[in-house]
Amino acid sequence: MIDQMTSAPTDGDIEDAKTDPAAVIRARLGERSIVLIGMMGAGKSSVGKRLAARLGLGFVDADHAIEEAANQTIPEIFAEHGEEYFRTGERKVIARLLKDGPQVLATGGGAFMNGETREAIAATGISVWLKADVAVLFERVKKRPTRPLLQNPDPEGTLRRLVEERYPVYGLADITVLSRDAPHDVVVNDLISALADHLQHQQQTAPVAEGKAP
């Protein structure tokens, strides 16, 4: 992972954090984005919107940005151009969006599998894996039959295969938070706690500027 220096929070930020933990998270983020990764059905968009609202940040859904850029829906892009074409566009769009931080950015399930995208996220963001069991994922995704990768006679089997393929790579994320059958605000609270801990650890272990006492 690529280290990213961030400015230390001010005394005012710390004081605010006693009643509003979001204050220190925002300060320690600097210009970085919080990038949500995970499988389809993990709740990246629904949870991401609530997380952004709690932190006072903007929310961006990369899939929606891709559709706007292509003037087509994602199923249409897959059907007309294929997955490779979609992945190329996805990589370019995410690279562009990462320049607009700080924000909460929800990415598609396959985005983090691309090495260039992982490097870009490491350089300009904090990656958060919303991890969910296959049973939970399938219960959610079967309600939306338009998922391009699940358009086959065995969608559950395909989902399991994707989980086996992707979870080891998702495990490279900075933070992992369990996405489960619980109210969205419960998962958001878990995210805020995990982000606060991660950013505090980064602050404590960041290299000390030359000539300054620790």
C-alpha positions as CSV (number, residue, x, y, z in Angstrom):
1,M,0.0,0.0,0.0
2,I,1.2,3.5,-0.7
3,D,1.6,5.8,2.4
4,Q,-0.3,9.0,2.2
5,M,0.7,11.9,4.6
6,T,-2.2,13.7,6.2
7,S,-2.3,16.9,8.2
8,A,-2.7,16.4,11.9
9,P,-6.1,17.5,13.4
10,T,-6.1,20.8,15.2
11,D,-7.0,21.2,18.9
12,G,-10.4,22.4,17.8
13,D,-10.9,19.2,15.8
14,I,-10.0,17.1,18.8
15,E,-12.4,19.1,21.0
16,D,-15.2,18.7,18.4
17,A,-14.6,15.0,18.3
18,K,-15.6,14.6,21.9
19,T,-19.2,15.1,20.8
20,D,-18.8,14.5,17.1
21,P,-16.3,11.7,16.1
22,A,-16.9,12.7,12.5
23,A,-14.9,15.9,13.0
24,V,-11.6,14.1,13.5
25,I,-12.3,11.6,10.7
26,R,-12.8,14.5,8.3
27,A,-9.7,16.3,9.5
28,R,-7.5,13.2,9.3
29,L,-8.8,12.2,5.8
30,G,-7.3,15.4,4.3
31,E,-8.2,15.2,0.6
32,R,-8.5,11.4,0.5
33,S,-11.7,9.6,-0.3
34,I,-13.3,6.7,1.6
35,V,-13.7,4.0,-1.1
36,L,-16.2,1.3,-0.4
37,I,-15.4,-2.0,-2.1
38,G,-17.2,-5.4,-2.0
39,M,-19.5,-7.7,-3.9
40,M,-22.8,-6.8,-5.5
41,G,-25.4,-6.7,-2.7
42,A,-22.9,-5.8,0.0
43,G,-24.7,-2.5,0.6
44,K,-22.0,-0.1,-0.7
45,S,-24.5,2.4,-2.1
46,S,-27.1,2.3,0.6
47,V,-24.6,2.3,3.5
48,G,-22.3,4.7,1.6
49,K,-25.0,7.4,1.4
50,R,-25.7,7.2,5.1
51,L,-22.0,7.2,5.9
52,A,-21.4,10.3,3.8
53,A,-24.3,12.1,5.4
54,R,-22.9,11.3,8.9
55,L,-19.5,12.6,8.0
56,G,-20.7,15.6,6.1
57,L,-19.1,14.5,2.9
58,G,-20.4,14.0,-0.7
59,F,-21.4,10.6,-2.0
60,V,-20.6,9.3,-5.4
61,D,-21.6,5.9,-6.9
62,A,-19.0,4.9,-9.5
63,D,-21.5,2.8,-11.4
64,H,-23.8,5.8,-11.9
65,A,-20.9,7.9,-13.0
66,I,-20.0,5.2,-15.6
67,E,-23.5,5.2,-16.9
68,E,-23.6,8.9,-17.2
69,A,-20.2,8.9,-19.0
70,A,-21.3,6.2,-21.5
71,N,-25.0,7.4,-21.7
72,Q,-25.9,3.8,-21.3
73,T,-26.9,1.5,-18.4
74,I,-24.4,-1.0,-17.2
75,P,-26.4,-3.9,-18.6
76,E,-26.5,-2.2,-22.0
77,I,-22.7,-1.6,-21.9
78,F,-22.2,-5.3,-21.1
79,A,-24.6,-6.5,-23.8
80,E,-23.2,-4.2,-26.5
81,H,-19.5,-4.0,-25.8
82,G,-18.7,-6.8,-23.3
83,E,-17.1,-6.9,-19.9
84,E,-13.6,-6.0,-20.9
85,Y,-14.8,-2.7,-22.5
86,F,-16.8,-2.0,-19.3
87,R,-13.8,-2.6,-17.1
88,T,-11.6,-0.3,-19.1
89,G,-14.2,2.5,-18.7
90,E,-14.7,1.7,-15.0
91,R,-10.9,2.1,-14.4
92,K,-10.8,5.5,-16.1
93,V,-13.9,6.8,-14.4
94,I,-12.7,5.8,-10.9
95,A,-9.3,7.3,-11.5
96,R,-11.1,10.6,-12.4
97,L,-13.4,10.4,-9.4
98,L,-10.6,9.9,-7.0
99,K,-9.3,13.3,-7.8
100,D,-12.4,14.9,-6.3
101,G,-11.9,13.9,-2.7
102,P,-12.7,14.0,0.1
103,Q,-15.8,12.0,-0.5
104,V,-17.4,8.6,0.0
105,L,-17.0,6.6,-3.2
106,A,-18.9,3.4,-3.8
107,T,-17.4,1.1,-6.4
108,G,-18.6,-1.8,-8.4
109,G,-17.9,-5.4,-7.4
110,G,-15.1,-5.9,-9.9
111,A,-13.4,-2.5,-9.6
112,F,-10.9,-3.5,-6.9
113,M,-9.8,-6.5,-8.9
114,N,-7.9,-4.2,-11.2
115,G,-4.3,-3.5,-10.1
116,E,-4.2,0.0,-11.4
117,T,-7.4,0.9,-9.6
118,R,-6.0,-0.6,-6.3
119,E,-2.9,1.5,-6.6
120,A,-4.9,4.7,-7.3
121,I,-7.1,4.0,-4.3
122,A,-4.1,3.4,-2.1
123,A,-2.6,6.7,-3.2
124,T,-5.6,8.8,-2.8
125,G,-8.1,7.0,-0.6
126,I,-8.9,4.6,2.2
127,S,-10.3,1.3,1.0
128,V,-13.1,-0.2,3.1
129,W,-14.4,-3.7,2.3
130,L,-18.0,-4.3,3.2
131,K,-17.8,-8.1,3.6
132,A,-20.9,-10.2,3.5
133,D,-21.7,-14.0,3.5
134,V,-22.8,-15.5,0.3
135,A,-26.3,-16.3,1.7
136,V,-26.8,-12.6,2.6
137,L,-25.5,-11.4,-0.8
138,F,-27.7,-13.8,-2.8
139,E,-30.8,-12.9,-0.8
140,R,-30.2,-9.3,-1.8
141,V,-29.1,-9.6,-5.4
142,K,-31.9,-12.0,-6.4
143,K,-34.3,-9.0,-5.9
144,R,-32.5,-7.3,-8.8
145,P,-32.5,-9.6,-11.8
146,T,-30.6,-7.2,-14.1
147,R,-27.1,-7.9,-12.7
148,P,-25.1,-8.7,-15.9
149,L,-22.7,-11.2,-14.3
150,L,-25.7,-13.2,-12.9
151,Q,-27.5,-13.6,-16.2
152,N,-27.1,-17.4,-16.5
153,P,-28.9,-20.6,-15.3
154,D,-27.0,-20.8,-12.0
155,P,-26.7,-17.3,-10.5
156,E,-26.0,-18.5,-7.0
157,G,-23.2,-20.7,-8.3
158,T,-21.8,-17.8,-10.2
159,L,-22.0,-15.6,-7.1
160,R,-20.1,-18.2,-5.0
161,R,-17.4,-18.5,-7.7
162,L,-17.0,-14.7,-7.7
163,V,-16.7,-14.7,-3.9
164,E,-14.0,-17.3,-4.0
165,E,-12.1,-15.3,-6.7
166,R,-12.5,-11.8,-5.2
167,Y,-12.4,-12.2,-1.5
168,P,-8.6,-12.8,-1.3
169,V,-8.1,-9.5,-3.2
170,Y,-10.7,-7.6,-1.2
171,G,-8.7,-8.7,1.8
172,L,-6.0,-6.2,0.7
173,A,-8.3,-3.3,1.7
174,D,-7.3,-1.0,4.5
175,I,-10.4,-1.8,6.6
176,T,-12.9,-4.6,6.7
177,V,-16.4,-4.2,8.1
178,L,-19.1,-6.9,8.2
179,S,-22.2,-6.2,6.2
180,R,-25.0,-8.2,7.7
181,D,-28.7,-8.3,8.2
182,A,-28.9,-5.3,10.5
183,P,-30.2,-1.8,10.2
184,H,-28.0,0.3,7.9
185,D,-27.2,2.7,10.8
186,V,-25.7,-0.2,12.7
187,V,-23.3,-0.9,9.8
188,V,-22.6,2.9,9.5
189,N,-21.7,3.0,13.2
190,D,-19.3,0.1,12.6
191,L,-17.7,2.0,9.7
192,I,-17.2,5.2,11.7
193,S,-15.6,3.3,14.5
194,A,-13.3,1.4,12.2
195,L,-12.4,4.5,10.3
196,A,-11.6,6.4,13.5
197,D,-9.4,3.6,14.7
198,H,-7.6,3.3,11.4
199,L,-7.0,7.0,11.0
200,Q,-5.8,7.3,14.6
201,H,-3.3,4.5,14.0
202,Q,-2.1,6.2,10.8
203,Q,-1.6,9.4,12.7
204,Q,0.4,7.7,15.4
205,T,2.6,5.8,13.0
206,A,3.1,8.6,10.4
207,P,6.7,9.6,9.8
208,V,7.7,12.6,11.9
209,A,8.7,15.6,9.9
210,E,12.5,16.2,9.8
211,G,13.6,18.5,12.6
212,K,10.5,18.1,14.7
213,A,10.2,16.2,17.9
214,P,7.8,13.3,18.1
